[in-house]
Amino acid sequence: MSVEVTELQVPANDGIPNNGTLPALICAAALTGGEKAAYRMMRDAGWGGCWTWTVFDYHHYHPASHEALICVAGWARIHLGGPDGPIVGVSAGDAMILPAGFGHKRVASGDGFAVVGGYPRGQEAPAILRADGPVSDRVLAQIAATPLPETDPIFGVDGPLIEAWSIH
């Protein structure tokens, strides 16, 4: 399967630290199948803490967890990287892999929009922080210390995440 991958880096802005080292990845047409296929894909890649829902409608980030979001239904416009970041369109089959600290917010959605979210082993219970003023040194240290995943949540031991984040 051929997947178009876009790397995205956004500087810290308006209470969103983003990640100064790792890019977010937007993977167009990464999944064929729906919710069950997304769960199976992440489980087979060793990612867990999976859930199905939507993306919050406010700017937020996870300071000590990387996150994969696979769109399994509908469409959405997602603001990535905080208020100064781009708004990207996703639809069923598209995926976003966000490094710790990377901001995201749902701007609009339709047709029953839903994502399956998941996290690398050991990061399955992510803290959720809103864009609320300056980012503390403690939070920046958490982001920097978040371990890299062992696998790509979509492709396992190979895939765009392994190369983009220089894993292995």
N, C-alpha and C positions, 0 to 999 in steps of 0.2 A: 504494500500500500504506500502510495506517495503522499506525504504530508507536507504542506507548506508551513514553514516555521518562521516566525518573526521574533527577533530579539528586541527587547525594549528596556532601556535604562532611563530613569527620570531622577533628577536631583531632588533632595529633600525639599519639601515645601509645605507651608501652612499646617504644621503639626504632623505631617506624614514623613517619616524618616526615609522610606524606601530602602534600598540596599545598595551601598556604594560599590560593592564587589560583583554581585550576581545579577544578571538580567532576568526580567520576566520573559516567559516564552508564550507566544500565542500560536497555537497549532491548529490550523484550519483543516477540517475534515479528518480529524484524528481517530474518530470512532465510527464504526458502522454498527448499528444495533442501538439499543436504548439503555435504560437504567440497569438492567441485569448485566448487560455486556460491560458497562462502565465499572460496576462493582467487581465483576470477575477480573477485568483488566487490572484494576488497582490491587486487588488481593493477590493475583498471580505475580505482580511486581513487588510485593512485600509492603505495600502502602496500606494503612488501616484507618480506623476512626471514621469510616465512611458514613455519609449521610446524604439524603436527598432533600432539597428545598430550593431556596433562591439565594440571591446575594443581597446583603443588607443595603438599604437605600440611604446610607450615610457613609462618609469616608471612614475607613477603619483599616487595621492591619494586625498581624500576628507577630509579636516580638521574638518568639522562640520556636516558631514552627514554619516550615515551608508548606505550601498548600497547592494542591491540584484541584481545578474546577473543570469538570467536563459537562458541557451542555447536553442534556438528554432530551429536552423538549422545548419547543418554541424558539424565541429569539430575544435578545437583549442588547442594550447599549450599556457598556460598562466603562466607568471612568477609572482609569488605571494611574497609579502614581500620585494621587492627590489632586487638588484643584488646578494645578498647573500642568497636569499630565493629559495625555490624549484620551479621547473617548473611542472605544473600539466596539464594533458590532460582532456579536457571536450568535450562532444558531446551532440547532441540533447537530452534534458530531464534532463541534469545535471544542478545544480545550485551552485552558490557561494554566500555566505553572508559575506560581508566584513565590519568590524567595522571601524569607523572613523579613518583616519590616515593610514590604511592598503594599502600598495602599490600593484599595479597590472599593467601588461603590456602584450599585445599580442605578442607572439614570432613567431607563425606560425598559419595558418588556411587554411581551404579548404572546398569544397562542399557547398559553399554559407553560411559560418559561420555567424550567427547572434545571438544576445542576446536581451532579454527584460530586461531593467534595471529599478529599482524603489527604492523608499526611504520612510522611515517612515514619518508619518504625521508631518508637520512642517519643514522637511528637504529636500523638493522636488526641491530645486534649489541649487545643490551642487557647491561649489567652486572646481576648479581643480588646484592642485599644482603639479608641476614637481619636480623631484629630482634635486634640484639646490643648492648644498652645505649644510651647517649646517641648522638645523631646529630651528627656533626662539622659544623663550619661549612663545610668543603670540600664535603661532600655537600649541604648546604642550598644552597650557591652553585650546584652542578651542577643541582639541581632547578630553581632560579629561572632559570637560563640556558638550559634546554632549549627549543629553538625550537618554536613552535607548528606543527602540521602545516598543509599548504596545503589539505587536503581532509578531509572526513569519510570514514572508512574504509568506510562502508556506502553512503552516498548521493553521494559525490563532492563536487562544488563546492557543493552545497546540503546541508542536513540539520541535525540537532539539535546536532552538535558545533560547527558554524560559529557558530551563535547563542550557545550556552552558553559557548564559549571566546572569543567576540568576535574571530573570525578574519575578516580582510579589512576 
